[in-house]
Amino acid sequence: MYRIFEDLVKLYDDWYERHRAVYVSELEAIREHLPKEGTGAEIGTGTGRFGPPLGIFLGVEPSRSMALVAKERGMTVIRGVAEYLPLKGEVMDYLLITTTLCFVDDVRSTLKEAYRVLKRGGKLVLGFVDKDSFLGKYYLSMKDKNPFYRHATFYSTRDVAQLLQEENFWVEKISQTVFHLPHQVKEPEPSLSGYGKGGFVVVSAVKKHD
């Protein structure tokens, strides 16, 4: 699936400039979930739009074109996929997976790999468009017209929380932002606790002890 990003890297990256207020809203919502210290990595780092601004400079990315742009933004990028992370076990204090979960081939394998790589008590932070939100429904209605979302599988917040629990994570915090369609957002929007109103949801979960 990631091959679609090889040819359309500029179209993907330009979205964040065209919708900068949405982008900033997402960044700040994620920032509230990340640890203040420790060693972290971003899985599915894309063009490096999230990692460096959030203090993460190590990423895993399957697309060569995306990785090259991320490197220009200061990231060290390892080529690889989320289902088979090229990282040793129990080496990370936290992992970030944002706007990526809907594009992986196997969500359970992705979460199992995140669990393997995280230290005991490590944190997994997931940022995604909630399938059940107004924004998720909007993207689903445009699925046949959008070259990226045509290949996406969206998940609801309840889906994600359930999957995390089944893979031995404890859901610590859920928050939401982006309360209007992207083209309607002119200023960064706040991050609120919970889910059900915002289109972009952030879930942080802690690796349980074996």
C-alpha positions as CSV (number, residue, x, y, z in Angstrom):
1,M,0.0,0.0,0.0
2,Y,2.8,2.4,0.8
3,R,3.8,2.6,-2.9
4,I,1.1,5.1,-3.5
5,F,3.2,7.6,-1.4
6,E,6.3,7.1,-3.6
7,D,4.7,9.0,-6.5
8,L,2.5,11.5,-4.6
9,V,4.9,12.6,-1.9
10,K,4.6,16.3,-2.8
11,L,0.7,16.2,-2.9
12,Y,0.8,14.5,0.6
13,D,3.3,17.0,2.1
14,D,1.6,20.1,0.6
15,W,-1.6,19.2,2.5
16,Y,0.0,20.3,5.7
17,E,0.8,23.7,4.3
18,R,-2.7,24.2,2.8
19,H,-4.3,23.2,6.1
20,R,-1.7,24.5,8.6
21,A,-4.2,25.3,11.3
22,V,-5.4,21.7,11.3
23,Y,-1.7,20.5,11.3
24,V,-0.9,22.7,14.3
25,S,-4.0,21.5,16.1
26,E,-2.9,17.9,15.6
27,L,0.7,18.6,16.7
28,E,-0.4,20.2,19.9
29,A,-2.9,17.5,20.8
30,I,-0.2,14.8,20.3
31,R,2.4,16.8,22.3
32,E,0.1,16.6,25.4
33,H,0.5,12.8,25.3
34,L,4.2,12.4,24.8
35,P,6.7,11.9,27.7
36,K,8.9,14.9,28.5
37,E,12.0,12.7,28.4
38,G,13.2,9.3,27.2
39,T,14.1,7.7,23.9
40,G,11.3,7.7,21.3
41,A,10.7,6.9,17.7
42,E,8.0,7.6,15.1
43,I,6.6,4.6,13.2
44,G,5.4,5.6,9.7
45,T,7.3,8.9,9.8
46,G,6.2,10.0,6.4
47,T,7.8,13.3,5.4
48,G,8.8,14.2,8.9
49,R,5.9,16.6,9.6
50,F,5.4,15.3,13.1
51,G,8.6,13.8,14.5
52,P,11.0,16.9,14.6
53,P,8.5,19.4,15.9
54,L,7.7,17.0,18.7
55,G,11.3,16.3,19.5
56,I,11.5,12.9,17.8
57,F,14.3,12.4,15.3
58,L,14.3,8.6,14.7
59,G,11.7,7.2,12.4
60,V,10.7,4.0,10.5
61,E,9.3,4.6,7.0
62,P,8.7,2.2,4.1
63,S,8.6,4.8,1.4
64,R,11.9,5.9,0.0
65,S,10.5,9.2,-1.3
66,M,8.9,10.1,2.0
67,A,12.1,9.1,3.9
68,L,14.2,11.4,1.8
69,V,12.0,14.4,2.7
70,A,12.0,13.4,6.4
71,K,15.8,13.3,6.4
72,E,15.9,16.8,5.0
73,R,13.9,17.8,8.1
74,G,16.5,16.3,10.4
75,M,15.3,12.8,11.0
76,T,17.3,9.6,11.0
77,V,15.0,7.2,9.0
78,I,15.2,3.5,8.9
79,R,13.5,1.8,6.0
80,G,10.9,-0.7,7.2
81,V,7.3,-1.4,7.8
82,A,5.3,-1.2,11.0
83,E,4.5,-4.9,11.0
84,Y,8.2,-5.9,11.1
85,L,10.0,-3.1,12.9
86,P,13.8,-3.0,12.3
87,L,14.4,-2.3,16.0
88,K,15.5,-4.4,18.9
89,G,13.2,-5.4,21.6
90,E,12.5,-3.2,24.7
91,V,14.7,-0.3,23.6
92,M,12.1,2.6,23.4
93,D,10.5,4.6,26.1
94,Y,7.8,5.7,23.7
95,L,6.6,5.3,20.2
96,L,4.4,7.6,18.0
97,I,2.2,6.4,15.3
98,T,0.2,9.2,13.7
99,T,-2.0,9.3,10.6
100,T,-0.5,5.9,9.8
101,L,-2.7,3.3,11.4
102,C,-5.2,3.4,8.6
103,F,-2.6,2.6,6.0
104,V,-0.9,-0.5,7.6
105,D,-1.6,-3.9,6.2
106,D,-2.0,-5.6,9.6
107,V,-3.0,-3.5,12.7
108,R,-2.6,-6.3,15.2
109,S,1.0,-7.1,13.9
110,T,1.7,-3.4,14.2
111,L,0.6,-3.2,17.8
112,K,2.5,-6.4,18.6
113,E,5.6,-5.0,17.2
114,A,5.2,-1.8,19.1
115,Y,4.7,-3.8,22.3
116,R,7.9,-5.7,21.5
117,V,10.0,-2.6,21.0
118,L,8.8,-0.7,24.0
119,K,10.4,-1.0,27.4
120,R,8.2,-2.2,30.3
121,G,5.9,0.7,31.1
122,G,6.7,2.3,27.8
123,K,4.1,4.5,26.1
124,L,2.5,4.1,22.6
125,V,0.8,7.3,21.3
126,L,-1.6,6.9,18.4
127,G,-3.0,9.8,16.4
128,F,-5.8,9.1,13.9
129,V,-9.0,10.2,12.2
130,D,-11.9,8.7,14.1
131,K,-14.1,6.6,11.7
132,D,-17.2,7.5,13.6
133,S,-16.6,11.2,13.7
134,F,-17.9,13.8,11.3
135,L,-14.4,13.9,9.7
136,G,-14.1,10.1,9.4
137,K,-17.5,10.0,7.7
138,Y,-16.5,12.9,5.4
139,Y,-13.3,11.1,4.3
140,L,-15.2,7.9,3.8
141,S,-17.6,9.7,1.5
142,M,-14.6,10.9,-0.6
143,K,-12.8,7.6,-0.5
144,D,-13.1,6.9,-4.2
145,K,-11.9,10.4,-5.1
146,N,-8.9,10.6,-2.8
147,P,-5.7,8.8,-4.0
148,F,-4.6,8.2,-0.4
149,Y,-7.8,7.4,1.5
150,R,-8.9,5.1,-1.4
151,H,-6.4,2.6,0.2
152,A,-7.2,3.4,3.8
153,T,-9.0,1.4,6.5
154,F,-10.4,3.8,9.1
155,Y,-10.9,2.8,12.8
156,S,-13.1,4.2,15.5
157,T,-11.8,5.2,18.8
158,R,-13.6,2.3,20.4
159,D,-11.9,0.0,17.8
160,V,-8.5,1.3,18.7
161,A,-9.0,1.1,22.4
162,Q,-10.3,-2.5,22.2
163,L,-7.3,-3.5,20.0
164,L,-4.9,-2.0,22.4
165,Q,-6.4,-3.8,25.4
166,E,-6.3,-7.1,23.5
167,E,-2.6,-6.6,22.8
168,N,-1.8,-6.0,26.4
169,F,-1.8,-2.2,26.6
170,W,-3.5,-0.1,29.2
171,V,-5.3,2.9,27.7
172,E,-4.1,5.9,29.7
173,K,-5.6,9.0,28.0
174,I,-7.8,9.9,25.1
175,S,-8.2,13.4,23.7
176,Q,-9.6,15.0,20.6
177,T,-9.2,18.1,18.3
178,V,-10.3,19.4,14.9
179,F,-14.0,20.2,15.2
180,H,-14.6,21.4,11.7
181,L,-13.8,20.2,8.2
182,P,-10.1,21.0,7.3
183,H,-10.9,23.8,4.8
184,Q,-13.1,25.5,7.5
185,V,-10.3,25.6,10.1
186,K,-8.6,29.0,10.0
187,E,-7.0,29.0,13.5
188,P,-5.6,26.1,15.6
189,E,-8.3,24.4,17.6
190,P,-8.1,23.2,21.2
191,S,-7.5,19.7,22.5
192,L,-10.3,18.4,24.7
193,S,-10.5,15.3,26.8
194,G,-12.3,12.2,25.4
195,Y,-13.7,11.6,22.0
196,G,-17.0,11.9,20.0
197,K,-16.8,15.5,18.9
198,G,-13.3,15.9,17.3
199,G,-12.3,14.4,14.0
200,F,-8.7,13.8,15.1
201,V,-8.2,11.6,18.2
202,V,-5.1,10.9,20.2
203,V,-4.8,7.8,22.3
204,S,-1.9,7.0,24.6
205,A,-1.5,3.6,26.1
206,V,1.1,2.0,28.4
207,K,2.7,-1.4,27.9
208,K,1.6,-3.7,30.6
209,H,4.1,-5.9,32.3
210,D,4.2,-9.5,31.1
